[in-house]
Amino acid sequence: MRTLRMKMIVFFLVPTVLIFLIMGFVNYREALGIINPLTENLSSEITQEASSRVGERLRARIEEVGHLANDHRVQSTDWSAMEAYAVEEWETRSHLYEYFYFADTEGNFQATNGEKGYIGDRDYFQAIVNEEKNYAVSDPVISEASGRPSFVIAHPVYDNRGELGGVFAGVVGLDELSAMISNIQFMDDAYGWIIDSSGLVVAHPEEDLAMNFNVLHSDREGYENLEDLGENMLVEPSDSGEFITPDGEEMFSISHQIPNSPGWVLGVIVPQEILRASAANIQTGVIITSILGIIILGGLIAFFATFLSRPLARITNLMEQAEEGNLTIRSPFSGKDEVGRLSRSFNQMLVLIPVQGVG
């Protein structure tokens, strides 16, 4: 530390290191401010697009059932007159519908699979008969016929006089929607789910959760903040937030309401670990860049410190020899800079010392 070279290295290197550390920290914070919103925006765009696709599929089914309900054979409101037509249409669409049925204004129905029953107390039936809705979609339930989750799309049937004569409906399986959810993959371990208007998870990669888990009752299952998040999902067109699973895993959720649905929500869940991994990669890059910058600049500083201090060290050595009585030595430096001027003054001094001594 006593040498000029070391002083120069310390003088320049320490501020350089501090500057790199400050710049690295600032760049890291700025990168986090960019990466995390970008990731969230990407997740939001994917979620919105997926919810739109589900909404379009749902709209196609709604229009399809409406088209069938407007057929003149259905408008007869006589099951015996429409049964053959309804069965034929169902058989061509059996991969989408579990069955079609017609219910009179009292709620008594007959179905293409031979079932008969009563649906007068169902919300979707009430929405059409009492509230005069153009169509109604039910929340999913486990079908008694197939044991699989399904929902009902119902349309009013008006007779030849234009009076409400009943309800024509199709029971739609959730398999297609579940398949669409399983295809939402844009990050490792991220997944999608669908929640109905009651908070019930109706589509999920884990089959045990589908139709068995309600986000509005998730606190009792050991989740943290998911219950509050679920309440917001059901009232906001789009929403995002964080929750913690019973295993302690932190999750980030982005959700959008599904168009044409009775308040269903499609969400994408991203483990926070994935978001942190992106930030960690940035941090590693910043650290490596900073270290390389410090090494390179440190080497340059050491080189220039050596280059600048070497002549002074040489003159210092010559002065020590002159102090010991060797007045025949001379400094070899002859430049026009300060070192050259110092060298010439030193040499002139050595010339004058013997003369003054003789005098």
C-alpha positions, -999 to 999 in steps of 0.1 A, spaced: 0 0 0 30 23 5 41 23 -31 27 47 -56 16 19 -78 -6 4 -51 -20 37 -42 -29 43 -78 -45 9 -81 -65 14 -49 -75 49 -58 -89 39 -92 -100 3 -85 -121 9 -53 -144 35 -70 -146 13 -101 -158 -17 -80 -183 5 -62 -196 19 -95 -200 -16 -109 -218 -28 -78 -242 1 -79 -248 -3 -116 -253 -40 -112 -279 -35 -84 -297 -8 -104 -298 -30 -135 -310 -60 -115 -338 -40 -100 -347 -25 -134 -347 -59 -150 -370 -72 -123 -393 -43 -129 -394 -53 -166 -393 -92 -164 -420 -97 -138 -446 -74 -155 -437 -89 -188 -443 -124 -174 -476 -113 -158 -487 -96 -190 -478 -127 -210 -498 -148 -186 -527 -124 -188 -527 -125 -226 -526 -163 -227 -554 -165 -201 -576 -140 -220 -570 -158 -253 -578 -192 -237 -610 -178 -220 -620 -164 -254 -615 -197 -271 -636 -215 -244 -662 -188 -248 -663 -193 -286 -668 -230 -281 -696 -223 -256 -712 -199 -280 -711 -225 -308 -730 -249 -286 -755 -223 -275 -762 -214 -312 -764 -251 -321 -790 -259 -294 -809 -227 -304 -810 -238 -340 -825 -272 -330 -850 -255 -307 -863 -234 -337 -870 -265 -358 -907 -268 -367 -908 -303 -353 -896 -291 -319 -919 -261 -321 -948 -286 -323 -941 -291 -285 -952 -327 -290 -925 -352 -280 -938 -379 -303 -936 -355 -333 -900 -343 -325 -885 -375 -310 -871 -390 -342 -856 -356 -352 -841 -350 -318 -826 -385 -316 -811 -383 -351 -795 -349 -343 -782 -362 -310 -766 -393 -326 -747 -371 -350 -734 -350 -320 -731 -377 -293 -694 -368 -289 -705 -334 -277 -738 -340 -260 -749 -366 -236 -785 -362 -247 -811 -337 -258 -844 -333 -241 -877 -313 -243 -895 -301 -212 -930 -286 -211 -938 -254 -193 -945 -274 -161 -909 -288 -161 -917 -324 -171 -891 -336 -197 -884 -365 -220 -849 -371 -234 -833 -387 -264 -817 -414 -242 -852 -425 -230 -851 -407 -197 -880 -389 -182 -881 -366 -152 -888 -332 -138 -866 -300 -140 -891 -274 -130 -870 -264 -100 -837 -259 -120 -824 -224 -122 -819 -225 -160 -855 -236 -165 -867 -208 -142 -846 -183 -161 -864 -192 -194 -899 -198 -181 -902 -171 -155 -875 -145 -165 -880 -149 -203 -843 -154 -210 -833 -161 -246 -812 -189 -234 -797 -202 -202 -766 -222 -193 -763 -241 -160 -733 -245 -138 -717 -280 -143 -728 -309 -122 -720 -346 -122 -743 -362 -148 -765 -390 -133 -765 -407 -168 -727 -408 -174 -711 -399 -140 -691 -372 -158 -692 -334 -153 -716 -318 -176 -738 -287 -180 -771 -278 -197 -777 -253 -225 -814 -245 -227 -835 -225 -252 -871 -215 -251 -894 -233 -276 -922 -212 -290 -952 -228 -307 -968 -218 -340 -988 -191 -321 -956 -176 -307 -963 -186 -272 -938 -203 -249 -945 -241 -252 -915 -255 -233 -877 -257 -232 -853 -276 -255 -819 -284 -240 -787 -302 -246 -765 -317 -219 -729 -310 -227 -699 -329 -214 -669 -309 -200 -644 -332 -217 -637 -308 -246 -632 -278 -222 -610 -299 -200 -589 -308 -230 -585 -272 -238 -574 -264 -203 -548 -292 -203 -532 -276 -234 -525 -243 -217 -488 -247 -213 -464 -217 -217 -441 -223 -187 -430 -254 -168 -454 -264 -141 -480 -237 -150 -515 -250 -155 -551 -238 -162 -584 -243 -145 -621 -233 -148 -642 -222 -119 -680 -220 -121 -701 -192 -107 -703 -209 -73 -665 -211 -70 -664 -248 -78 -634 -260 -98 -650 -278 -128 -618 -284 -149 -584 -290 -135 -553 -310 -145 -557 -329 -113 -589 -349 -117 -593 -353 -80 -599 -316 -76 -623 -312 -105 -659 -310 -92 -646 -316 -57 -628 -284 -47 -644 -250 -41 -621 -220 -40 -645 -201 -18 -640 -228 9 -603 -232 3 -592 -219 37 -604 -250 54 -583 -270 30 -551 -253 41 -548 -227 13 -538 -191 22 -554 -161 4 -571 -183 -23 -605 -178 -8 -603 -140 -10 -587 -143 -45 -616 -166 -55 -642 -140 -44 -625 -114 -66 -622 -138 -96 -660 -142 -96 -668 -104 -96 -640 -90 -117 -637 -94 -155 -600 -101 -149 -580 -105 -118 -546 -116 -105 -531 -123 -72 -510 -147 -51 -519 -176 -29 -501 -204 -10 -510 -241 -13 -512 -264 17 -477 -277 8 -464 -241 13 -459 -235 -25 -464 -199 -35 -485 -195 -66 -494 -166 -89 -529 -166 -104 -543 -147 -134 -579 -151 -143 -605 -139 -169 -642 -145 -170 -653 -167 -199 -676 -150 -224 -711 -164 -229 -709 -183 -197 -730 -179 -165 -700 -163 -146 -674 -190 -152 -637 -180 -148 -607 -194 -165 -574 -190 -146 -537 -197 -152 -516 -207 -122 -479 -200 -123 -456 -211 -94 -437 -181 -80 -406 -202 -81 -407 -200 -119 -409 -162 -117 -380 -161 -92 -360 -184 -114 -362 -158 -142 -351 -131 -118 -323 -154 -105 -310 -159 -140 -309 -121 -145 -291 -117 -112 -265 -144 -121 -260 -126 -154 -255 -93 -137 -230 -107 -112 -210 -125 -139 -209 -93 -160 -199 -72 -130 -171 -96 -120 -158 -97 -156 -159 -59 -158 -141 -55 -125 -114 -80 -136 -109 -64 -170 -108 -29 -156 -87 -40 -126 -62 -54 -150 -61 -22 -171 -58 -1 -140 -29 -23 -127 -12 -21 -161 -15 17 -163 -5 21 -127 26 0 -133 33 19 -166 31 53 -149 48 44 -116 77 24 -130 98 55 -141 92 71 -107 102 40 -89 134 39 -111 142 75 -103 135 68 -66 160 40 -68 186 62 -85 181 89 -58 187 63 -31 220 53 -48 231 89 -51 223 94 -14 247 65 -7 274 85 -26 272 72 -62 271 104 -82 280 88 -115 245 74 -121 221 91 -145 184 88 -151 177 74 -186 143 91 -190 142 120 -214 106 126 -223 88 159 -223 63 150 -195 67 154 -158 88 122 -155 112 135 -182 115 169 -165 122 152 -132 148 130 -148 166 160 -163 165 179 -130 179 149 -112 207 145 -137 215 182 -135 216 180 -97 241 152 -99 263 173 -122 262 203 -99 268 185 -66 306 179 -73 310 214 -85 295 230 -55 315 206 -33 348 218 -49 338 254 -46 
